[in-house]
Amino acid sequence: MTSYYILFAIFAVAAYFIVTDESVAAAFYYVTALAKQYIQRQWWWLTHNPKNPIVKYLIYRRSMKLAKELQKYFDEKDK
């Protein structure tokens, strides 16, 4: 129960400084924006990294679909 009070006190002090000092509020805004961009970059890398087996399978499946479409296109063009 005391850990809740400690966390509450820390957040209360941080909120006090954010509300009263404009530079602290700007720093808080920039730090949260930076954290958001970092999370988005990590998420993009996780979902697009070719070393990931799931992404590798999705790339393979998309490539096979394109190959079938191209094969069908060229077969019809030869006729």
SEFI-253025 format. One record per atom (N, C-alpha, C, CB): z negated, x, y; atom name. Coordinates in Angstrom, 3 decimals. Glycine has a CB too. Example, Ala and Ser with C-alpha at 12.3 -4.5 7.8 and 13.67 -1.06 7.14 Angstrom:
<r zz="-7.800" xx="13.190" yy="-5.690" atom="N"/>
<r zz="-7.800" xx="12.300" yy="-4.500" atom="CA"/>
<r zz="-7.800" xx="13.200" yy="-3.300" atom="C"/>
<r zz="-9.046" xx="11.308" yy="-4.473" atom="CB"/>
<r zz="-7.080" xx="12.850" yy="-2.250" atom="N"/>
<r zz="-7.140" xx="13.670" yy="-1.060" atom="CA"/>
<r zz="-7.870" xx="12.900" yy="0.030" atom="C"/>
<r zz="-5.725" xx="14.084" yy="-0.598" atom="CB"/>
***
This chain:
<r zz="0.000" xx="0.820" yy="-1.193" atom="N"/>
<r zz="0.000" xx="0.000" yy="0.000" atom="CA"/>
<r zz="0.000" xx="0.863" yy="1.255" atom="C"/>
<r zz="-1.200" xx="-0.933" yy="-0.001" atom="CB"/>
<r zz="-0.644" xx="2.010" yy="1.185" atom="N"/>
<r zz="-0.691" xx="2.858" yy="2.373" atom="CA"/>
<r zz="0.670" xx="3.484" yy="2.667" atom="C"/>
<r zz="-1.741" xx="3.951" yy="2.198" atom="CB"/>
<r zz="1.504" xx="3.672" yy="1.639" atom="N"/>
<r zz="2.826" xx="4.230" yy="1.890" atom="CA"/>
<r zz="3.664" xx="3.275" yy="2.734" atom="C"/>
<r zz="3.538" xx="4.536" yy="0.567" atom="CB"/>
<r zz="3.444" xx="1.970" yy="2.579" atom="N"/>
<r zz="4.151" xx="0.999" yy="3.405" atom="CA"/>
<r zz="3.752" xx="1.144" yy="4.871" atom="C"/>
<r zz="3.868" xx="-0.427" yy="2.915" atom="CB"/>
<r zz="2.462" xx="1.369" yy="5.103" atom="N"/>
<r zz="1.996" xx="1.549" yy="6.473" atom="CA"/>
<r zz="2.545" xx="2.837" yy="7.086" atom="C"/>
<r zz="0.470" xx="1.560" yy="6.512" atom="CB"/>
<r zz="2.634" xx="3.874" yy="6.279" atom="N"/>
<r zz="3.171" xx="5.141" yy="6.774" atom="CA"/>
<r zz="4.646" xx="4.975" yy="7.136" atom="C"/>
<r zz="2.993" xx="6.263" yy="5.718" atom="CB"/>
<r zz="5.418" xx="4.341" yy="6.252" atom="N"/>
<r zz="6.833" xx="4.097" yy="6.542" atom="CA"/>
<r zz="7.003" xx="3.184" yy="7.758" atom="C"/>
<r zz="7.524" xx="3.477" yy="5.320" atom="CB"/>
<r zz="6.162" xx="2.167" yy="7.847" atom="N"/>
<r zz="6.222" xx="1.266" yy="8.997" atom="CA"/>
<r zz="5.928" xx="2.018" yy="10.286" atom="C"/>
<r zz="5.235" xx="0.105" yy="8.825" atom="CB"/>
<r zz="4.954" xx="2.904" yy="10.267" atom="N"/>
<r zz="4.607" xx="3.678" yy="11.460" atom="CA"/>
<r zz="5.759" xx="4.603" yy="11.856" atom="C"/>
<r zz="3.325" xx="4.499" yy="11.216" atom="CB"/>
<r zz="6.390" xx="5.235" yy="10.880" atom="N"/>
<r zz="7.523" xx="6.120" yy="11.180" atom="CA"/>
<r zz="8.666" xx="5.334" yy="11.807" atom="C"/>
<r zz="8.009" xx="6.834" yy="9.904" atom="CB"/>
<r zz="9.003" xx="4.187" yy="11.214" atom="N"/>
<r zz="10.089" xx="3.370" yy="11.760" atom="CA"/>
<r zz="9.725" xx="2.779" yy="13.114" atom="C"/>
<r zz="10.445" xx="2.254" yy="10.791" atom="CB"/>
<r zz="8.451" xx="2.454" yy="13.310" atom="N"/>
<r zz="8.021" xx="1.924" yy="14.605" atom="CA"/>
<r zz="8.154" xx="2.989" yy="15.688" atom="C"/>
<r zz="6.565" xx="1.419" yy="14.530" atom="CB"/>
<r zz="7.772" xx="4.207" yy="15.392" atom="N"/>
<r zz="7.892" xx="5.292" yy="16.369" atom="CA"/>
<r zz="9.373" xx="5.561" yy="16.656" atom="C"/>
<r zz="7.189" xx="6.586" yy="15.850" atom="CB"/>
<r zz="10.202" xx="5.601" yy="15.618" atom="N"/>
<r zz="11.634" xx="5.820" yy="15.809" atom="CA"/>
<r zz="12.241" xx="4.694" yy="16.645" atom="C"/>
<r zz="12.352" xx="5.924" yy="14.449" atom="CB"/>
<r zz="11.883" xx="3.453" yy="16.347" atom="N"/>
<r zz="12.399" xx="2.315" yy="17.116" atom="CA"/>
<r zz="11.944" xx="2.385" yy="18.568" atom="C"/>
<r zz="11.943" xx="0.989" yy="16.487" atom="CB"/>
<r zz="10.713" xx="2.814" yy="18.795" atom="N"/>
<r zz="10.207" xx="2.951" yy="20.164" atom="CA"/>
<r zz="11.050" xx="3.953" yy="20.948" atom="C"/>
<r zz="8.727" xx="3.391" yy="20.156" atom="CB"/>
<r zz="11.321" xx="5.116" yy="20.343" atom="N"/>
<r zz="12.117" xx="6.122" yy="21.036" atom="CA"/>
<r zz="13.561" xx="5.666" yy="21.230" atom="C"/>
<r zz="12.087" xx="7.433" yy="20.266" atom="CB"/>
<r zz="14.103" xx="4.949" yy="20.271" atom="N"/>
<r zz="15.477" xx="4.448" yy="20.399" atom="CA"/>
<r zz="15.571" xx="3.438" yy="21.541" atom="C"/>
<r zz="15.950" xx="3.802" yy="19.074" atom="CB"/>
<r zz="14.570" xx="2.574" yy="21.658" atom="N"/>
<r zz="14.596" xx="1.545" yy="22.695" atom="CA"/>
<r zz="14.342" xx="2.140" yy="24.068" atom="C"/>
<r zz="13.566" xx="0.463" yy="22.399" atom="CB"/>
<r zz="13.441" xx="3.104" yy="24.170" atom="N"/>
<r zz="13.042" xx="3.603" yy="25.489" atom="CA"/>
<r zz="13.936" xx="4.717" yy="26.021" atom="C"/>
<r zz="11.632" xx="4.095" yy="25.431" atom="CB"/>
<r zz="14.514" xx="5.540" yy="25.158" atom="N"/>
<r zz="15.299" xx="6.683" yy="25.636" atom="CA"/>
<r zz="16.766" xx="6.490" yy="25.267" atom="C"/>
<r zz="14.759" xx="8.016" yy="25.042" atom="CB"/>
<r zz="17.620" xx="6.532" yy="26.272" atom="N"/>
<r zz="19.042" xx="6.273" yy="26.056" atom="CA"/>
<r zz="19.715" xx="7.379" yy="25.240" atom="C"/>
<r zz="19.748" xx="6.120" yy="27.393" atom="CB"/>
<r zz="19.296" xx="8.619" yy="25.442" atom="N"/>
<r zz="19.906" xx="9.721" yy="24.701" atom="CA"/>
<r zz="19.538" xx="9.666" yy="23.221" atom="C"/>
<r zz="19.476" xx="11.061" yy="25.297" atom="CB"/>
<r zz="18.339" xx="9.221" yy="22.914" atom="N"/>
<r zz="17.947" xx="9.068" yy="21.508" atom="CA"/>
<r zz="18.741" xx="7.941" yy="20.871" atom="C"/>
<r zz="16.428" xx="8.796" yy="21.381" atom="CB"/>
<r zz="18.973" xx="6.875" yy="21.628" atom="N"/>
<r zz="19.776" xx="5.764" yy="21.121" atom="CA"/>
<r zz="21.206" xx="6.218" yy="20.854" atom="C"/>
<r zz="19.768" xx="4.589" yy="22.116" atom="CB"/>
<r zz="21.765" xx="7.029" yy="21.748" atom="N"/>
<r zz="23.121" xx="7.538" yy="21.541" atom="CA"/>
<r zz="23.170" xx="8.467" yy="20.336" atom="C"/>
<r zz="23.620" xx="8.273" yy="22.794" atom="CB"/>
<r zz="22.168" xx="9.330" yy="20.201" atom="N"/>
<r zz="22.111" xx="10.232" yy="19.045" atom="CA"/>
<r zz="21.995" xx="9.437" yy="17.751" atom="C"/>
<r zz="20.925" xx="11.207" yy="19.176" atom="CB"/>
<r zz="21.175" xx="8.393" yy="17.751" atom="N"/>
<r zz="21.027" xx="7.546" yy="16.564" atom="CA"/>
<r zz="22.360" xx="6.888" yy="16.219" atom="C"/>
<r zz="19.938" xx="6.469" yy="16.791" atom="CB"/>
<r zz="23.075" xx="6.411" yy="17.233" atom="N"/>
<r zz="24.379" xx="5.785" yy="17.016" atom="CA"/>
<r zz="25.358" xx="6.782" yy="16.408" atom="C"/>
<r zz="24.937" xx="5.229" yy="18.335" atom="CB"/>
<r zz="25.412" xx="7.998" yy="16.969" atom="N"/>
<r zz="26.356" xx="8.999" yy="16.473" atom="CA"/>
<r zz="25.997" xx="9.466" yy="15.064" atom="C"/>
<r zz="26.399" xx="10.192" yy="17.419" atom="CB"/>
<r zz="24.723" xx="9.587" yy="14.774" atom="N"/>
<r zz="24.315" xx="10.003" yy="13.432" atom="CA"/>
<r zz="24.664" xx="8.927" yy="12.410" atom="C"/>
<r zz="22.803" xx="10.306" yy="13.393" atom="CB"/>
<r zz="24.449" xx="7.659" yy="12.751" atom="N"/>
<r zz="24.816" xx="6.596" yy="11.812" atom="CA"/>
<r zz="26.325" xx="6.503" yy="11.639" atom="C"/>
<r zz="24.264" xx="5.252" yy="12.287" atom="CB"/>
<r zz="27.085" xx="6.713" yy="12.711" atom="N"/>
<r zz="28.552" xx="6.707" yy="12.598" atom="CA"/>
<r zz="29.017" xx="7.878" yy="11.736" atom="C"/>
<r zz="29.214" xx="6.776" yy="14.001" atom="CB"/>
<r zz="28.400" xx="9.038" yy="11.914" atom="N"/>
<r zz="28.739" xx="10.203" yy="11.109" atom="CA"/>
<r zz="28.416" xx="9.971" yy="9.627" atom="C"/>
<r zz="27.990" xx="11.434" yy="11.627" atom="CB"/>
<r zz="27.277" xx="9.357" yy="9.369" atom="N"/>
<r zz="26.900" xx="9.052" yy="7.984" atom="CA"/>
<r zz="27.876" xx="8.060" yy="7.367" atom="C"/>
<r zz="25.466" xx="8.493" yy="7.922" atom="CB"/>
<r zz="28.293" xx="7.072" yy="8.143" atom="N"/>
<r zz="29.255" xx="6.082" yy="7.646" atom="CA"/>
<r zz="30.583" xx="6.745" yy="7.290" atom="C"/>
<r zz="29.481" xx="4.975" yy="8.694" atom="CB"/>
<r zz="31.065" xx="7.643" yy="8.154" atom="N"/>
<r zz="32.315" xx="8.350" yy="7.878" atom="CA"/>
<r zz="32.192" xx="9.239" yy="6.651" atom="C"/>
<r zz="32.729" xx="9.184" yy="9.082" atom="CB"/>
<r zz="31.054" xx="9.884" yy="6.474" atom="N"/>
<r zz="30.841" xx="10.732" yy="5.308" atom="CA"/>
<r zz="30.877" xx="9.898" yy="4.024" atom="C"/>
<r zz="29.499" xx="11.481" yy="5.426" atom="CB"/>
<r zz="30.242" xx="8.741" yy="4.043" atom="N"/>
<r zz="30.231" xx="7.864" yy="2.869" atom="CA"/>
<r zz="31.642" xx="7.363" yy="2.582" atom="C"/>
<r zz="29.267" xx="6.670" yy="3.081" atom="CB"/>
<r zz="32.395" xx="6.984" yy="3.629" atom="N"/>
<r zz="33.769" xx="6.525" yy="3.425" atom="CA"/>
<r zz="34.636" xx="7.639" yy="2.861" atom="C"/>
<r zz="34.363" xx="6.013" yy="4.738" atom="CB"/>
<r zz="34.448" xx="8.876" yy="3.322" atom="N"/>
<r zz="35.230" xx="10.005" yy="2.809" atom="CA"/>
<r zz="34.901" xx="10.268" yy="1.341" atom="C"/>
<r zz="34.965" xx="11.271" yy="3.647" atom="CB"/>
<r zz="33.624" xx="10.207" yy="0.993" atom="N"/>
<r zz="33.245" xx="10.422" yy="-0.396" atom="CA"/>
<r zz="33.788" xx="9.308" yy="-1.293" atom="C"/>
<r zz="31.721" xx="10.509" yy="-0.521" atom="CB"/>
<r zz="33.735" xx="8.072" yy="-0.810" atom="N"/>
<r zz="34.261" xx="6.937" yy="-1.584" atom="CA"/>
<r zz="35.765" xx="7.080" yy="-1.795" atom="C"/>
<r zz="33.950" xx="5.602" yy="-0.870" atom="CB"/>
<r zz="36.505" xx="7.485" yy="-0.733" atom="N"/>
<r zz="37.939" xx="7.670" yy="-0.865" atom="CA"/>
<r zz="38.239" xx="8.765" yy="-1.876" atom="C"/>
<r zz="38.567" xx="8.004" yy="0.488" atom="CB"/>
<r zz="37.502" xx="9.857" yy="-1.808" atom="N"/>
<r zz="37.742" xx="10.962" yy="-2.726" atom="CA"/>
<r zz="37.433" xx="10.546" yy="-4.161" atom="C"/>
<r zz="36.898" xx="12.181" yy="-2.331" atom="CB"/>
<r zz="36.406" xx="9.767" yy="-4.365" atom="N"/>
<r zz="36.052" xx="9.303" yy="-5.704" atom="CA"/>
<r zz="37.122" xx="8.383" yy="-6.270" atom="C"/>
<r zz="34.709" xx="8.586" yy="-5.679" atom="CB"/>
<r zz="37.718" xx="7.548" yy="-5.431" atom="N"/>
<r zz="38.698" xx="6.584" yy="-5.923" atom="CA"/>
<r zz="40.121" xx="7.119" yy="-5.943" atom="C"/>
<r zz="38.650" xx="5.352" yy="-5.086" atom="CB"/>
<r zz="40.372" xx="8.306" yy="-5.367" atom="N"/>
<r zz="41.726" xx="8.850" yy="-5.338" atom="CA"/>
<r zz="41.851" xx="10.239" yy="-5.950" atom="C"/>
<r zz="42.210" xx="8.893" yy="-3.933" atom="CB"/>
<r zz="40.791" xx="10.791" yy="-6.459" atom="N"/>
<r zz="40.824" xx="12.133" yy="-7.032" atom="CA"/>
<r zz="41.527" xx="12.097" yy="-8.391" atom="C"/>
<r zz="39.387" xx="12.707" yy="-7.174" atom="CB"/>
<r zz="42.606" xx="12.854" yy="-8.582" atom="N"/>
<r zz="43.329" xx="12.820" yy="-9.856" atom="CA"/>
<r zz="42.538" xx="13.396" yy="-11.029" atom="C"/>
<r zz="44.618" xx="13.570" yy="-9.719" atom="CB"/>
<r zz="41.438" xx="14.095" yy="-10.778" atom="N"/>
<r zz="40.613" xx="14.598" yy="-11.875" atom="CA"/>
<r zz="39.785" xx="13.485" yy="-12.519" atom="C"/>
<r zz="39.692" xx="15.705" yy="-11.372" atom="CB"/>
<r zz="39.640" xx="12.366" yy="-11.821" atom="N"/>
<r zz="38.919" xx="11.222" yy="-12.350" atom="CA"/>
<r zz="39.791" xx="10.550" yy="-13.419" atom="C"/>
<r zz="38.543" xx="10.217" yy="-11.208" atom="CB"/>
<r zz="39.279" xx="10.363" yy="-14.642" atom="N"/>
<r zz="40.123" xx="9.799" yy="-15.708" atom="CA"/>
<r zz="40.621" xx="8.379" yy="-15.418" atom="C"/>
<r zz="39.357" xx="9.796" yy="-17.005" atom="CB"/>
<r zz="39.841" xx="7.588" yy="-14.738" atom="N"/>
<r zz="40.274" xx="6.226" yy="-14.423" atom="CA"/>
<r zz="41.429" xx="6.275" yy="-13.434" atom="C"/>
<r zz="39.102" xx="5.388" yy="-13.851" atom="CB"/>
<r zz="41.315" xx="7.111" yy="-12.419" atom="N"/>
<r zz="42.390" xx="7.261" yy="-11.438" atom="CA"/>
<r zz="43.626" xx="7.844" yy="-12.112" atom="C"/>
<r zz="41.941" xx="8.158" yy="-10.258" atom="CB"/>
<r zz="43.409" xx="8.779" yy="-13.013" atom="N"/>
<r zz="44.527" xx="9.380" yy="-13.738" atom="CA"/>
<r zz="45.273" xx="8.309" yy="-14.536" atom="C"/>
<r zz="44.027" xx="10.506" yy="-14.678" atom="CB"/>
<r zz="44.543" xx="7.404" yy="-15.180" atom="N"/>
<r zz="45.173" xx="6.321" yy="-15.931" atom="CA"/>
<r zz="45.945" xx="5.388" yy="-15.007" atom="C"/>
<r zz="44.122" xx="5.533" yy="-16.713" atom="CB"/>
<r zz="45.359" xx="5.062" yy="-13.840" atom="N"/>
<r zz="46.046" xx="4.174" yy="-12.905" atom="CA"/>
<r zz="47.336" xx="4.804" yy="-12.377" atom="C"/>
<r zz="45.122" xx="3.821" yy="-11.739" atom="CB"/>
<r zz="47.313" xx="6.102" yy="-12.117" atom="N"/>
<r zz="48.519" xx="6.801" yy="-11.676" atom="CA"/>
<r zz="49.570" xx="6.775" yy="-12.789" atom="C"/>
<r zz="48.190" xx="8.264" yy="-11.270" atom="CB"/>
<r zz="49.126" xx="7.024" yy="-14.031" atom="N"/>
<r zz="50.035" xx="7.000" yy="-15.179" atom="CA"/>
<r zz="50.679" xx="5.622" yy="-15.330" atom="C"/>
<r zz="49.285" xx="7.382" yy="-16.470" atom="CB"/>
<r zz="49.859" xx="4.583" yy="-15.234" atom="N"/>
<r zz="50.372" xx="3.221" yy="-15.395" atom="CA"/>
<r zz="51.373" xx="2.875" yy="-14.293" atom="C"/>
<r zz="49.215" xx="2.211" yy="-15.392" atom="CB"/>
<r zz="51.071" xx="3.259" yy="-13.052" atom="N"/>
<r zz="51.985" xx="2.998" yy="-11.944" atom="CA"/>
<r zz="53.288" xx="3.773" yy="-12.127" atom="C"/>
<r zz="51.327" xx="3.369" yy="-10.606" atom="CB"/>
<r zz="53.189" xx="5.003" yy="-12.607" atom="N"/>
<r zz="54.387" xx="5.817" yy="-12.831" atom="CA"/>
<r zz="55.255" xx="5.236" yy="-13.939" atom="C"/>
<r zz="53.996" xx="7.255" yy="-13.176" atom="CB"/>
<r zz="54.629" xx="4.758" yy="-15.000" atom="N"/>
<r zz="55.399" xx="4.152" yy="-16.095" atom="CA"/>
<r zz="56.083" xx="2.864" yy="-15.643" atom="C"/>
<r zz="54.484" xx="3.865" yy="-17.299" atom="CB"/>
<r zz="55.421" xx="2.078" yy="-14.829" atom="N"/>
<r zz="56.023" xx="0.854" yy="-14.309" atom="CA"/>
<r zz="57.241" xx="1.186" yy="-13.449" atom="C"/>
<r zz="54.992" xx="0.048" yy="-13.494" atom="CB"/>
<r zz="57.114" xx="2.194" yy="-12.596" atom="N"/>
<r zz="58.230" xx="2.611" yy="-11.752" atom="CA"/>
<r zz="59.377" xx="3.165" yy="-12.600" atom="C"/>
<r zz="57.766" xx="3.664" yy="-10.732" atom="CB"/>
<r zz="59.043" xx="3.917" yy="-13.643" atom="N"/>
<r zz="60.082" xx="4.469" yy="-14.510" atom="CA"/>
<r zz="60.849" xx="3.354" yy="-15.212" atom="C"/>
<r zz="59.468" xx="5.424" yy="-15.545" atom="CB"/>
<r zz="60.149" xx="2.321" yy="-15.669" atom="N"/>
<r zz="60.823" xx="1.194" yy="-16.322" atom="CA"/>
<r zz="61.733" xx="0.456" yy="-15.342" atom="C"/>
<r zz="59.790" xx="0.221" yy="-16.914" atom="CB"/>
<r zz="61.260" xx="0.269" yy="-14.106" atom="N"/>
<r zz="62.091" xx="-0.399" yy="-13.105" atom="CA"/>
<r zz="63.336" xx="0.419" yy="-12.784" atom="C"/>
<r zz="61.289" xx="-0.651" yy="-11.830" atom="CB"/>
<r zz="63.168" xx="1.727" yy="-12.654" atom="N"/>
<r zz="64.317" xx="2.584" yy="-12.371" atom="CA"/>
<r zz="65.295" xx="2.615" yy="-13.545" atom="C"/>
<r zz="63.849" xx="4.001" yy="-12.042" atom="CB"/>
<r zz="64.762" xx="2.643" yy="-14.760" atom="N"/>
<r zz="65.628" xx="2.643" yy="-15.941" atom="CA"/>
<r zz="66.432" xx="1.343" yy="-16.000" atom="C"/>
<r zz="64.790" xx="2.823" yy="-17.236" atom="CB"/>
<r zz="65.781" xx="0.239" yy="-15.723" atom="N"/>
<r zz="66.464" xx="-1.051" yy="-15.721" atom="CA"/>
<r zz="67.531" xx="-1.089" yy="-14.621" atom="C"/>
<r zz="65.449" xx="-2.200" yy="-15.526" atom="CB"/>
<r zz="67.217" xx="-0.556" yy="-13.462" atom="N"/>
<r zz="68.167" xx="-0.527" yy="-12.333" atom="CA"/>
<r zz="69.405" xx="0.290" yy="-12.694" atom="C"/>
<r zz="67.493" xx="0.063" yy="-11.064" atom="CB"/>
<r zz="69.207" xx="1.484" yy="-13.255" atom="N"/>
<r zz="70.340" xx="2.331" yy="-13.578" atom="CA"/>
<r zz="71.140" xx="1.815" yy="-14.772" atom="C"/>
<r zz="69.866" xx="3.729" yy="-13.851" atom="CB"/>
<r zz="70.484" xx="1.139" yy="-15.712" atom="N"/>
<r zz="71.201" xx="0.545" yy="-16.824" atom="CA"/>
<r zz="72.109" xx="-0.588" yy="-16.339" atom="C"/>
<r zz="70.214" xx="0.030" yy="-17.878" atom="CB"/>
<r zz="71.629" xx="-1.402" yy="-15.414" atom="N"/>
<r zz="72.434" xx="-2.478" yy="-14.856" atom="CA"/>
<r zz="73.545" xx="-1.934" yy="-13.967" atom="C"/>
<r zz="71.556" xx="-3.439" yy="-14.069" atom="CB"/>
<r zz="73.307" xx="-0.844" yy="-13.306" atom="N"/>
<r zz="74.316" xx="-0.259" yy="-12.420" atom="CA"/>
<r zz="75.476" xx="0.340" yy="-13.226" atom="C"/>
<r zz="73.677" xx="0.823" yy="-11.524" atom="CB"/>
<r zz="75.202" xx="0.862" yy="-14.418" atom="N"/>
<r zz="76.242" xx="1.456" yy="-15.254" atom="CA"/>
<r zz="77.163" xx="0.398" yy="-15.836" atom="C"/>
<r zz="75.619" xx="2.271" yy="-16.374" atom="CB"/>
<r zz="76.749" xx="-0.822" yy="-15.966" atom="N"/>
<r zz="77.568" xx="-1.858" yy="-16.596" atom="CA"/>
<r zz="78.676" xx="-2.313" yy="-15.735" atom="C"/>
<r zz="76.747" xx="-3.018" yy="-16.968" atom="CB"/>
***
